[in-house]
Amino acid sequence: MNPEEQIIDLTNRLNYYNFQYYQNSISEVDDFTFDKLLTDLTALEHQYPEFRQPDSPTARVGGTISKEFKTVYHRFPMLSLGNTYSEEDLIEFDKRVQKGLNGQAYEYICELKFDGVALSLTYENGVLVQGATRGDGVRGDDITNNIRTIRTVPLRIGGGHKSVHESESAPSVTAIPALFEVRGEGFLPLAEFDRINKEREDIGEPLLANPRNAASGTFKQQDSGAVAKRRLDCYLYSFLSETDVFQTHEESLVAMNAWGFNVSPTWQKCTNIQEVMAYINEWETKRFDLPLGTDGIVIKVNRYDQQRDLGYTAKSPRWAIAFKYKAMAASTALNGIQYQVGRTGAVTPVALLTPVLLAGTVVKRASLHNANEIERLGVMMHDTVFVEKGGEIIPKITGVDLNRRTDKSQPIIYPTTCPACGTTLVRKEGEAHFYCPNEQGCPPQRQARFEHFIQRRAMNIESLGEGKIELLIDRGLVQTPADLYALKATDLLGIEKVFLVEETGKKRVVSFREKTVENILTAIERSKAQPFPNVLFGLGIRYVGNTTAEKLVDYFGSMDAIMNATPEQLLAVPDTGPRIAESVVAWFEDADNREFVERLRAAGLQFVGEKKVVEQEGDTLTGKTFLYTGTFANFSREELESRIEANGGRLLSGISKKLNYLIVGENAGPSKVEKAKKLNVPMIGEDEFMAMLVV
């Protein structure tokens, strides 16, 4: 096959595998095979960009930088719905519908009201051409590049992929309008929200407040590559076009699902308001089992001609209404506080509560976050406190019932020493948490470092989960993760320990039998092939998350270069601020940490990044050195670096008299610009740089 045929073939195959996985829950190929095909397609598209298909799956991984989001006008206004919290208001709504339709028979479609970000997706000839936020309802932001990273959003519909849910009532591919719009709710799945917060806590970053705000902020990020790593999702619930394609909303939902759109299966057709009430009652607690937050139910008249007859008010449709569930809250007694120590030494207070039923689950514990939050709430020991679920998922204390405060209430004295090892706690200026500085000797910090090191995004030693690390530490077989690479089968065979599972009160036995030992040693050996960014992330340097590790590796290339980097050199890395630079320098200055790194080197771990193959485009930049700051309209940072190298230029790690040009984009770093001015380094814009590429 010629390059164009290869690109089309790979595009179609990968899109088919995506469709099977995300729509039909079928994995036709393993991750390694899929990633290899995607890498092949990416390389071909880079070499032959003119053959790149509009629905290329390479858009899923992002990489495009937007210095600003273009404003787009909605073809159909995105109106808000009227809200109600009472059944009486719903009955009044039903009476208005009945009156407006002059006694015609009608039905309702009930859908869960998802707690996310309203999105509008436009398709031309079956291809996604625009994704936009709701904005003010008339105009929103064009975030198409970010929308394309959502793997459940079809980049092209049709093309022969049939859904297992396809209905005979759904129009054929040929009936799809040339231009249409679908609307839905973009969201950050709860599991992903928890994963991100666990990682942020792990590296010492502030936690995200709730899934809805996190989703909104992610959709507005300028780097679509960073958006792709958040694994956003989207439920579609509305179809619009200039022509009448469907007679009912029900038909549109069935068809959208058949075409490959991610339609939540939770909707239901109701023939009267009593069935609507039953649906509302059914989902009041069931909704907490869903992968995202919900705060109510949307009720719509099913037939489109009846929707048109009912019309609109100035702000909302008369044929739809939103029923909002009241916030799930309860009051209970605060009986004690447990102070937990994390991997970075941060001490987090956890409230121990008299068990209370909340949103379908029994809540016994709730986070108090830090000393500042305790002071803000004014909470005292033995108070009666109000508990809600943040995003209706995560228990949190929201206040104190002062009317029920008694003489038993006592001020909460935050500990001055580590609850695990007794070391005096420290609190850095400007930070909310107290920290235990005993990194090497504090038991929970030591165990958490192991758990961080073996996780999938680091060394991926999955066989060591479920209490096995704790057992190895207890038996004195390991002190640091480097000790894992010296383990032998004779060290492990036959050892076991009985653990008490706190949540259930039941005992669990962890034992090392022959097959278990074989799996562990195989996984440890296989981990030596993990790429350098995973190794760097696995070291557990504070503030160095997965993304930062990748950028450090891309910039410096080797462990030695990072170990010996100065703060100024680290600040030259994109998105690396003073806090990260200081943390990296301090970590590698520690003698114990350097010894740890050398033992990992001796074990054979990857300490060098993969060399990027640079195809020469020309020599117009030969002999010139460059550095850049900010974001650019026509290049991602990776693309900018590639173009510099492909045309003979050289990237420097920091601003010095050896630098020929500083390329300045939007939101440029003020420190770099100021230093360039002091050293009289020429500063050029994106257009000037592009002009230098022309022979």
C-alpha positions as CSV (number, residue, x, y, z in Angstrom):
1,M,0.0,0.0,0.0
2,N,1.1,3.6,-0.7
3,P,1.3,6.0,2.3
4,E,-2.2,7.4,1.8
5,E,-3.7,3.9,1.7
6,Q,-1.7,3.0,4.8
7,I,-3.0,6.0,6.7
8,I,-6.6,5.3,5.7
9,D,-6.3,1.7,6.6
10,L,-4.7,2.4,10.0
11,T,-7.3,5.1,10.7
12,N,-10.2,2.8,9.9
13,R,-8.8,-0.1,11.9
14,L,-8.1,2.0,15.0
15,N,-11.5,3.7,14.9
16,Y,-13.1,0.3,14.6
17,Y,-11.2,-1.0,17.7
18,N,-12.2,2.2,19.6
19,F,-15.8,1.7,18.6
20,Q,-15.8,-1.9,19.7
21,Y,-14.2,-1.0,23.0
22,Y,-16.2,2.1,23.9
23,Q,-19.6,1.2,22.4
24,N,-19.7,-2.6,22.7
25,S,-17.2,-3.2,25.5
26,I,-15.2,-5.6,23.3
27,S,-11.4,-5.6,23.3
28,E,-10.5,-7.1,19.9
29,V,-6.7,-6.3,20.4
30,D,-4.5,-5.9,23.5
31,D,-3.2,-2.5,24.6
32,F,0.3,-3.2,23.2
33,T,-1.0,-3.9,19.7
34,F,-3.3,-0.9,19.7
35,D,-0.5,1.4,20.9
36,K,1.8,0.1,18.3
37,L,-0.7,0.7,15.5
38,L,-1.3,4.2,16.9
39,T,2.4,4.9,16.9
40,D,2.7,3.7,13.3
41,L,-0.2,6.0,12.2
42,T,1.3,9.0,14.1
43,A,4.6,8.5,12.3
44,L,3.0,8.3,8.9
45,E,0.8,11.4,9.5
46,H,3.9,13.3,10.6
47,Q,5.7,12.3,7.4
48,Y,2.6,12.8,5.1
49,P,0.4,15.4,6.8
50,E,-1.6,15.9,3.6
51,F,-3.1,12.4,4.0
52,R,-4.2,12.8,7.6
53,Q,-7.9,11.9,7.9
54,P,-10.4,14.2,9.6
55,D,-11.4,11.4,12.0
56,S,-7.8,10.4,12.8
57,P,-7.6,8.7,16.2
58,T,-4.4,10.5,16.9
59,A,-6.6,13.4,17.9
60,R,-7.5,11.4,21.0
61,V,-4.0,12.0,22.5
62,G,-4.2,15.8,22.0
63,G,-1.1,17.9,21.7
64,T,-2.6,21.0,20.1
65,I,-2.0,24.3,21.9
66,S,-4.6,27.1,21.8
67,K,-3.4,30.5,22.9
68,E,-7.0,31.5,23.1
69,F,-10.5,30.0,22.4
70,K,-12.4,31.4,19.5
71,T,-16.0,32.6,20.2
72,V,-18.6,30.7,18.2
73,Y,-22.3,31.4,17.9
74,H,-24.8,28.6,18.5
75,R,-27.0,27.8,15.6
76,F,-29.7,26.9,18.1
77,P,-29.6,28.8,21.4
78,M,-28.7,26.7,24.4
79,L,-31.4,27.7,26.8
80,S,-31.5,26.8,30.5
81,L,-34.4,24.9,32.1
82,G,-36.8,26.0,34.8
83,N,-36.1,24.2,38.1
84,T,-38.3,22.8,40.8
85,Y,-37.8,21.0,44.1
86,S,-41.4,19.9,44.7
87,E,-43.9,17.4,43.4
88,E,-46.5,20.1,43.5
89,D,-44.7,22.2,40.9
90,L,-44.3,19.1,38.7
91,I,-48.1,18.6,38.8
92,E,-48.6,22.3,37.9
93,F,-46.1,21.8,35.0
94,D,-48.1,18.8,33.8
95,K,-51.4,20.8,33.9
96,R,-49.8,23.6,31.8
97,V,-48.6,21.0,29.3
98,Q,-52.1,19.5,29.2
99,K,-53.7,22.9,28.7
100,G,-51.2,24.0,26.1
101,L,-51.8,20.8,24.0
102,N,-55.6,21.2,24.2
103,G,-56.3,17.7,25.4
104,Q,-53.9,15.9,23.0
105,A,-52.3,12.7,24.3
106,Y,-48.7,13.2,25.2
107,E,-45.7,11.4,26.8
108,Y,-42.7,12.4,28.7
109,I,-39.0,11.3,28.5
110,C,-37.2,11.4,31.8
111,E,-33.5,11.7,31.9
112,L,-31.0,12.1,34.7
113,K,-29.6,15.7,35.1
114,F,-25.9,15.1,35.0
115,D,-23.5,17.4,36.9
116,G,-21.0,18.4,34.3
117,V,-20.4,21.0,31.5
118,A,-22.9,21.5,28.8
119,L,-21.4,20.9,25.3
120,S,-22.4,21.4,21.7
121,L,-21.0,19.2,19.0
122,T,-21.4,20.0,15.3
123,Y,-21.1,17.4,12.5
124,E,-20.8,18.0,8.8
125,N,-21.1,15.1,6.4
126,G,-20.7,12.8,9.4
127,V,-17.4,14.3,10.7
128,L,-17.0,16.3,13.9
129,V,-16.1,19.8,12.9
130,Q,-16.8,21.8,16.0
131,G,-17.1,21.4,19.8
132,A,-18.2,24.3,21.9
133,T,-19.1,25.2,25.5
134,R,-22.6,26.6,26.4
135,G,-21.2,30.0,27.3
136,D,-24.1,32.5,27.7
137,G,-26.4,30.3,25.7
138,V,-26.0,32.3,22.5
139,R,-22.3,32.0,22.0
140,G,-19.6,29.8,23.6
141,D,-15.9,28.9,23.3
142,D,-14.6,26.7,20.5
143,I,-12.9,23.8,22.3
144,T,-12.9,21.4,19.4
145,N,-9.3,20.1,20.0
146,N,-10.2,19.3,23.6
147,I,-13.5,17.6,22.6
148,R,-11.6,15.3,20.2
149,T,-9.6,13.8,23.1
150,I,-12.8,12.3,24.6
151,R,-12.7,8.7,23.4
152,T,-16.4,8.1,23.5
153,V,-17.1,11.0,21.2
154,P,-17.2,9.8,17.6
155,L,-14.9,11.7,15.3
156,R,-17.0,10.4,12.4
157,I,-20.3,8.6,12.4
158,G,-21.4,6.0,9.9
159,G,-18.8,4.1,8.0
160,G,-20.3,0.7,8.7
161,H,-19.9,0.5,12.5
162,K,-23.1,-1.0,13.9
163,S,-24.0,-0.7,17.6
164,V,-25.4,-3.7,19.4
165,H,-28.2,-1.4,20.6
166,E,-29.2,-0.4,17.0
167,S,-32.9,-0.2,16.6
168,E,-35.1,-0.7,13.4
169,S,-36.6,2.8,14.2
170,A,-33.2,4.4,13.8
171,P,-32.5,6.0,10.4
172,S,-29.8,4.5,8.2
173,V,-26.5,6.2,7.7
174,T,-27.8,7.7,4.4
175,A,-30.5,9.4,6.4
176,I,-28.1,11.4,8.6
177,P,-28.3,15.1,7.7
178,A,-25.4,16.7,6.1
179,L,-25.3,19.2,9.0
180,F,-26.5,18.5,12.5
181,E,-25.7,19.2,16.2
182,V,-25.8,17.0,19.3
183,R,-25.7,18.3,22.8
184,G,-24.6,16.7,26.0
185,E,-22.8,16.9,29.3
186,G,-19.1,16.6,29.5
187,F,-17.9,15.3,32.8
188,L,-14.9,13.9,34.7
189,P,-15.8,10.4,35.9
190,L,-15.7,9.9,39.6
191,A,-13.1,7.2,39.4
192,E,-10.9,9.5,37.4
193,F,-11.5,12.4,39.8
194,D,-10.4,10.1,42.7
195,R,-7.3,8.9,40.7
196,I,-6.2,12.5,40.0
197,N,-6.7,13.6,43.5
198,K,-4.8,10.6,44.8
199,E,-1.9,11.5,42.6
200,R,-2.1,15.2,43.5
201,E,-2.1,14.3,47.2
202,D,0.7,11.9,46.5
203,I,3.0,14.6,45.0
204,G,1.9,17.3,47.4
205,E,-0.4,19.3,45.2
206,P,-3.7,20.9,46.4
207,L,-6.7,18.6,45.7
208,L,-9.4,19.3,43.1
209,A,-12.5,20.6,44.8
210,N,-15.2,18.6,43.0
211,P,-15.6,16.7,39.7
212,R,-17.8,19.4,38.1
213,N,-15.3,22.2,38.6
214,A,-12.5,19.9,37.6
215,A,-14.2,19.1,34.3
216,S,-14.9,22.7,33.6
217,G,-11.3,23.7,34.2
218,T,-10.0,20.8,32.1
219,F,-12.1,21.7,29.1
220,K,-10.7,25.2,29.2
221,Q,-7.0,24.1,29.3
222,Q,-5.0,25.4,26.3
223,D,-3.0,22.2,25.9
224,S,-5.2,19.4,24.5
225,G,-2.4,16.9,25.4
226,A,-3.0,17.7,29.1
227,V,-6.8,17.4,28.5
228,A,-6.4,13.9,27.1
229,K,-4.7,12.7,30.2
230,R,-7.7,13.7,32.3
231,R,-9.8,11.0,30.5
232,L,-13.0,13.1,30.3
233,D,-16.2,11.6,29.1
234,C,-19.5,12.9,27.7
235,Y,-23.2,11.8,27.7
236,L,-25.2,13.0,24.7
237,Y,-28.9,13.7,25.1
238,S,-30.1,16.0,22.4
239,F,-30.2,16.1,18.5
240,L,-30.8,19.2,16.5
241,S,-30.9,19.9,12.7
242,E,-32.6,22.2,10.3
243,T,-34.6,19.3,8.9
244,D,-37.1,17.1,10.7
245,V,-35.2,13.8,11.1
246,F,-37.2,12.4,14.0
247,Q,-40.7,12.7,15.2
248,T,-39.9,12.1,18.9
249,H,-37.1,12.6,21.3
250,E,-37.1,8.9,22.0
251,E,-36.3,8.2,18.4
252,S,-33.4,10.6,18.5
253,L,-31.9,8.9,21.6
254,V,-32.2,5.5,20.0
255,A,-30.6,6.7,16.8
256,M,-27.8,8.6,18.5
257,N,-26.9,5.5,20.4
258,A,-27.0,3.4,17.2
259,W,-24.7,5.9,15.5
260,G,-22.0,5.5,18.2
261,F,-22.8,8.4,20.5
262,N,-22.5,7.8,24.3
263,V,-26.2,7.9,25.4
264,S,-26.8,7.1,29.0
265,P,-29.2,4.1,29.2
266,T,-30.9,5.6,32.3
267,W,-33.6,7.5,30.4
268,Q,-37.2,6.3,30.4
269,K,-40.5,7.0,28.6
270,C,-43.4,7.9,30.9
271,T,-47.0,8.0,29.8
272,N,-48.2,10.3,32.7
273,I,-47.0,12.4,35.6
274,Q,-47.4,9.6,38.1
275,E,-44.9,7.5,36.2
276,V,-42.6,10.5,36.2
277,M,-42.9,10.7,40.0
278,A,-42.0,7.0,40.2
279,Y,-38.9,7.5,38.1
280,I,-37.8,10.4,40.3
281,N,-38.3,8.3,43.4
282,E,-36.5,5.3,41.9
283,W,-33.3,7.3,41.0
284,E,-33.1,9.3,44.3
285,T,-30.7,6.7,45.6
286,K,-29.8,4.6,42.5
287,R,-28.0,7.6,41.0
288,F,-25.2,7.2,43.5
289,D,-24.1,4.1,41.7
290,L,-23.4,6.0,38.5
291,P,-19.9,6.9,37.3
292,L,-20.7,10.7,37.7
293,G,-22.6,13.1,39.9
294,T,-26.2,13.9,39.3
295,D,-28.4,16.5,40.9
296,G,-31.9,15.9,39.4
297,I,-34.1,14.8,36.7
298,V,-35.0,16.4,33.3
299,I,-38.6,15.9,32.1
300,K,-39.3,16.6,28.4
301,V,-42.4,16.2,26.2
302,N,-41.6,13.4,23.8
303,R,-43.1,14.5,20.5
304,Y,-41.3,17.3,18.7
305,D,-44.4,18.8,17.1
306,Q,-45.9,19.1,20.6
307,Q,-42.7,20.8,21.8
308,R,-43.1,23.3,19.0
309,D,-46.7,23.9,19.9
310,L,-45.8,24.5,23.5
311,G,-43.0,26.9,22.6
312,Y,-40.7,28.9,24.8
313,T,-40.6,31.6,27.4
314,A,-37.9,34.2,27.2
315,K,-35.4,32.0,29.1
316,S,-36.6,28.4,28.9
317,P,-38.8,25.9,27.0
318,R,-42.4,25.3,28.1
319,W,-42.1,21.6,27.2
320,A,-39.4,20.7,29.7
321,I,-38.5,21.2,33.4
322,A,-35.8,20.1,35.7
323,F,-36.6,18.5,39.1
324,K,-33.7,19.1,41.5
325,Y,-33.1,16.7,44.4
326,K,-32.5,18.4,47.7
327,A,-28.9,18.3,48.9
328,M,-28.2,15.1,50.8
329,A,-27.2,16.2,54.3
330,A,-27.3,14.7,57.8
331,S,-26.1,15.6,61.3
332,T,-24.1,13.4,63.5
333,A,-21.6,13.5,66.4
334,L,-17.9,14.1,65.9
335,N,-16.3,11.5,68.2
336,G,-12.7,11.8,67.4
337,I,-10.0,12.7,64.8
338,Q,-7.5,10.3,63.2
339,Y,-4.4,12.0,61.8
340,Q,-3.1,10.2,58.7
341,V,0.4,10.6,57.3
342,G,0.7,10.6,53.5
343,R,3.7,9.7,51.3
344,T,5.0,13.3,51.2
345,G,4.6,13.6,55.0
346,A,1.4,15.7,54.9
347,V,-0.7,15.1,58.0
348,T,-4.4,15.0,57.2
349,P,-7.2,15.0,59.9
350,V,-10.0,12.6,59.3
351,A,-13.2,13.0,61.4
352,L,-14.5,9.9,63.1
353,L,-18.3,10.1,63.2
354,T,-21.2,8.3,64.8
355,P,-22.4,6.3,61.7
356,V,-25.2,8.0,59.8
357,L,-27.1,7.1,56.6
358,L,-26.3,9.6,53.8
359,A,-27.2,9.3,50.1
360,G,-27.7,5.6,50.3
361,T,-24.5,4.7,52.2
362,V,-23.5,4.7,55.9
363,V,-20.9,7.4,56.6
364,K,-18.5,6.9,59.4
365,R,-15.6,9.1,58.4
366,A,-15.2,12.5,56.7
367,S,-12.1,14.5,55.7
368,L,-11.3,17.8,57.5
369,H,-8.5,18.5,55.1
370,N,-6.2,20.6,57.3
371,A,-5.8,22.8,60.3
372,N,-7.1,25.8,58.4
373,E,-10.3,24.1,57.6
374,I,-10.9,23.1,61.2
375,E,-10.4,26.7,62.2
376,R,-12.7,28.0,59.4
377,L,-15.5,25.7,60.4
378,G,-15.1,26.4,64.1
379,V,-15.6,22.7,64.8
380,M,-14.9,21.3,68.3
381,M,-14.5,17.7,69.5
382,H,-17.9,16.1,70.4
383,D,-19.8,18.7,68.4
384,T,-22.8,17.7,66.3
385,V,-21.7,18.4,62.8
386,F,-23.5,18.6,59.4
387,V,-22.2,16.2,56.8
388,E,-22.8,16.3,53.1
389,K,-21.4,14.6,50.1
390,G,-19.2,16.9,48.0
391,G,-20.5,16.5,44.5
392,E,-22.9,14.1,46.4
393,I,-20.1,11.6,46.4
394,I,-17.3,12.5,48.9
395,P,-18.4,13.0,52.6
396,K,-17.4,16.3,54.0
397,I,-18.2,18.3,57.1
398,T,-20.0,21.5,56.1
399,G,-20.7,23.1,59.5
400,V,-21.5,22.8,63.2
401,D,-25.0,22.6,64.8
402,L,-24.3,25.3,67.5
403,N,-27.7,24.8,69.0
404,R,-26.6,21.3,70.1
405,R,-23.2,22.3,71.4
406,T,-22.7,21.2,75.0
407,D,-20.1,21.5,77.8
408,K,-18.5,18.3,76.4
409,S,-17.3,20.1,73.3
410,Q,-13.6,20.8,73.5
411,P,-11.2,22.7,71.2
412,I,-9.3,20.6,68.7
413,I,-5.6,20.7,69.4
414,Y,-3.7,20.0,66.2
415,P,-0.7,17.7,66.9
416,T,2.8,19.1,67.0
417,T,4.4,15.8,66.5
418,C,3.9,13.1,63.9
419,P,1.2,10.6,65.0
420,A,3.2,7.7,63.4
421,C,6.8,8.4,64.4
422,G,6.8,11.2,66.9
423,T,8.9,13.6,64.8
424,T,8.2,17.3,65.3
425,L,5.9,18.5,62.5
426,V,6.8,21.5,60.3
427,R,4.7,23.9,58.3
428,K,6.1,25.8,55.4
429,E,5.1,29.4,54.8
430,G,2.1,29.7,52.6
431,E,1.1,26.0,52.9
432,A,-2.0,24.6,54.6
433,H,-0.6,21.2,55.7
434,F,1.7,20.3,58.5
435,Y,4.4,17.8,57.4
436,C,6.5,15.1,59.0
437,P,10.1,15.7,57.8
438,N,11.2,12.1,58.8
439,E,11.0,10.8,55.2
440,Q,13.2,7.8,55.7
441,G,12.1,6.6,59.1
442,C,8.3,7.4,59.3
443,P,6.5,4.0,58.7
444,P,3.4,5.3,56.7
445,Q,5.7,7.5,54.5
446,R,7.9,4.6,53.8
447,Q,5.1,2.2,52.9
448,A,3.4,4.9,50.8
449,R,6.7,5.4,48.9
450,F,6.6,1.7,48.0
451,E,3.0,1.9,46.9
452,H,3.8,5.0,44.8
453,F,6.8,3.2,43.2
454,I,4.9,0.1,42.2
455,Q,1.8,1.7,40.8
456,R,0.8,1.4,37.2
457,R,1.9,4.9,36.1
458,A,5.3,4.3,37.7
459,M,7.0,0.8,37.7
460,N,3.8,-1.2,37.3
461,I,4.6,-4.0,39.7
462,E,1.0,-5.0,40.1
463,S,1.7,-8.3,41.8
464,L,2.9,-6.6,45.0
465,G,-0.5,-5.1,45.9
466,E,-3.0,-6.2,48.6
467,G,-0.8,-6.0,51.7
468,K,2.3,-7.7,50.3
469,I,4.5,-4.6,50.6
470,E,3.5,-4.2,54.2
471,L,4.4,-7.8,54.8
472,L,7.8,-7.4,53.1
473,I,8.6,-4.3,55.3
474,D,7.5,-6.1,58.5
475,R,9.8,-9.0,57.8
476,G,12.7,-6.6,57.1
477,L,13.1,-7.8,53.5
478,V,12.9,-4.3,52.1
479,Q,13.8,-0.9,53.3
480,T,13.5,1.1,50.1
481,P,12.0,0.2,46.7
482,A,15.6,-0.5,45.4
483,D,15.6,-3.6,47.7
484,L,12.9,-5.1,45.5
485,Y,15.4,-5.8,42.8
486,A,17.5,-7.9,45.1
487,L,14.7,-10.3,46.2
488,K,15.1,-14.0,45.6
489,A,12.5,-16.8,45.6
490,T,14.0,-18.2,48.8
491,D,13.4,-14.9,50.6
492,L,9.7,-15.0,49.9
493,L,8.5,-18.6,49.8
494,G,6.2,-19.4,52.8
495,I,6.0,-16.1,54.5
496,E,2.5,-14.9,55.5
497,K,0.6,-12.5,57.8
498,V,-2.9,-12.1,59.0
499,F,-4.4,-8.6,58.4
500,L,-7.5,-7.1,60.0
501,V,-9.5,-5.3,57.3
502,E,-10.6,-2.1,59.1
503,E,-13.7,-1.5,56.9
504,T,-15.2,-4.9,57.5
505,G,-13.6,-6.0,60.7
506,K,-12.7,-9.3,59.1
507,K,-9.3,-11.0,58.9
508,R,-7.4,-11.6,55.7
509,V,-4.4,-13.8,55.2
510,V,-1.6,-12.7,52.8
511,S,0.7,-15.5,52.0
512,F,3.6,-16.1,49.5
513,R,3.0,-19.4,47.8
514,E,5.1,-20.6,44.8
515,K,2.9,-19.1,42.1
516,T,2.6,-15.8,44.0
517,V,6.4,-15.6,44.3
518,E,6.8,-16.4,40.6
519,N,4.4,-13.6,39.6
520,I,6.1,-11.1,41.9
521,L,9.6,-11.8,40.7
522,T,8.5,-11.8,37.0
523,A,6.7,-8.4,37.5
524,I,9.8,-6.9,39.2
525,E,12.0,-8.1,36.4
526,R,9.6,-6.8,33.8
527,S,9.5,-3.4,35.5
528,K,13.1,-2.8,34.4
529,A,11.8,-2.1,31.0
530,Q,9.5,0.8,32.1
531,P,10.4,4.0,30.3
532,F,12.4,6.7,32.0
533,P,9.5,9.0,32.7
534,N,7.8,6.3,34.7
535,V,11.1,5.7,36.7
536,L,11.4,9.5,37.4
537,F,7.8,9.7,38.5
538,G,8.3,6.6,40.6
539,L,11.1,8.2,42.6
540,G,8.4,10.2,44.5
541,I,9.9,13.7,44.2
542,R,7.4,16.1,45.7
543,Y,5.4,18.1,43.1
544,V,6.7,15.9,40.3
545,G,3.7,14.2,38.8
546,N,3.4,12.0,35.8
547,T,3.1,15.0,33.3
548,T,6.0,16.9,34.9
549,A,8.2,13.8,34.8
550,E,7.6,13.5,31.1
551,K,8.5,17.1,30.5
552,L,11.7,16.9,32.5
553,V,12.7,13.8,30.5
554,D,11.8,15.4,27.2
555,Y,13.9,18.4,28.1
556,F,17.0,16.9,29.8
557,G,17.0,13.4,28.3
558,S,18.8,11.5,31.1
559,M,18.8,11.0,34.9
560,D,22.3,12.4,35.2
561,A,21.3,15.7,33.5
562,I,18.3,16.0,35.8
563,M,20.3,15.1,38.9
564,N,22.8,17.9,38.2
565,A,20.4,20.5,36.9
566,T,20.5,24.0,38.5
567,P,17.3,25.7,39.5
568,E,17.7,28.1,36.5
569,Q,18.0,25.2,34.1
570,L,14.9,23.5,35.6
571,L,12.9,26.7,35.3
572,A,13.6,26.6,31.6
573,V,11.4,23.5,31.3
574,P,7.9,24.3,30.1
575,D,5.4,24.6,33.0
576,T,8.1,24.1,35.6
577,G,7.8,26.8,38.3
578,P,10.1,27.7,41.3
579,R,8.3,25.2,43.6
580,I,9.0,22.2,41.3
581,A,12.6,23.4,40.6
582,E,13.4,23.8,44.3
583,S,11.9,20.4,45.1
584,V,13.9,18.6,42.4
585,V,17.2,20.2,43.4
586,A,16.6,19.5,47.1
587,W,15.6,15.9,46.5
588,F,18.8,15.1,44.5
589,E,21.0,17.0,47.1
590,D,20.0,14.4,49.7
591,A,22.7,11.7,50.0
592,D,20.2,8.9,50.8
593,N,18.2,9.8,47.6
594,R,21.3,9.7,45.5
595,E,22.2,6.3,46.9
596,F,18.7,5.1,46.1
597,V,19.0,6.3,42.5
598,E,22.4,4.6,42.1
599,R,21.0,1.3,43.3
600,L,18.2,1.6,40.8
601,R,20.8,2.3,38.1
602,A,22.7,-0.8,39.1
603,A,19.5,-2.9,39.0
604,G,19.2,-1.9,35.3
605,L,16.3,0.5,35.3
606,Q,15.9,3.0,32.3
607,F,17.7,6.2,33.0
608,V,17.7,7.7,29.5
609,G,14.7,8.9,27.5
610,E,13.9,7.6,24.0
611,K,15.7,9.7,21.4
612,K,13.3,11.4,19.1
613,V,14.0,10.8,15.4
614,V,14.3,14.2,13.8
615,E,13.8,14.4,10.0
616,Q,15.7,17.3,8.5
617,E,13.6,19.9,6.7
618,G,16.3,22.4,6.0
619,D,19.3,24.2,7.4
620,T,18.1,27.8,7.7
621,L,18.6,27.6,11.6
622,T,22.0,26.0,11.5
623,G,24.4,27.5,14.1
624,K,21.5,29.3,15.9
625,T,20.3,28.6,19.5
626,F,16.8,29.0,20.7
627,L,14.6,28.9,23.8
628,Y,10.9,29.6,24.0
629,T,8.3,30.7,26.5
630,G,4.5,30.8,26.5
631,T,2.0,29.2,24.1
632,F,1.7,29.5,20.3
633,A,-1.1,29.5,17.8
634,N,0.5,27.3,15.2
635,F,2.7,25.0,17.2
636,S,2.5,22.8,20.3
637,R,5.7,23.1,22.3
638,E,6.8,19.7,21.1
639,E,6.2,20.7,17.5
640,L,8.1,23.9,18.0
641,E,11.1,22.0,19.4
642,S,10.9,19.6,16.5
643,R,10.9,22.4,13.9
644,I,13.9,24.0,15.5
645,E,15.9,20.8,15.4
646,A,14.6,19.8,11.9
647,N,16.0,23.0,10.5
648,G,19.4,22.8,12.1
649,G,18.8,24.8,15.2
650,R,19.7,23.9,18.8
651,L,17.6,24.3,22.0
652,L,19.3,25.6,25.1
653,S,18.2,24.7,28.6
654,G,18.2,28.3,30.0
655,I,18.8,32.0,29.1
656,S,22.4,32.9,28.8
657,K,24.7,35.0,26.6
658,K,25.0,31.9,24.4
659,L,21.3,32.2,23.5
660,N,20.6,33.7,20.0
661,Y,16.8,34.0,20.2
662,L,14.0,33.7,22.8
663,I,10.7,32.9,21.0
664,V,8.0,34.7,23.0
665,G,4.4,33.5,22.8
666,E,1.2,34.3,24.7
667,N,1.4,34.2,28.5
668,A,5.1,34.3,28.4
669,G,7.1,33.7,31.6
670,P,8.0,37.1,33.0
671,S,11.2,35.9,34.6
672,K,12.6,34.6,31.3
673,V,11.6,37.8,29.4
674,E,13.2,39.9,32.1
675,K,16.4,37.9,32.1
676,A,16.5,38.1,28.3
677,K,16.2,41.9,28.4
678,K,19.1,42.1,30.9
679,L,21.4,40.0,28.7
680,N,20.2,41.7,25.5
681,V,19.0,38.4,24.0
682,P,16.9,39.1,20.9
683,M,13.2,38.2,21.4
684,I,11.1,37.2,18.5
685,G,7.5,36.3,18.0
686,E,5.9,33.3,16.4
687,D,5.6,35.0,13.0
688,E,9.2,36.0,13.0
689,F,10.3,32.5,13.8
690,M,8.1,31.1,11.0
691,A,9.7,33.5,8.6
692,M,13.2,32.2,9.6
693,L,12.1,28.8,8.4
694,V,11.6,30.0,4.8
695,V,14.7,29.7,2.6
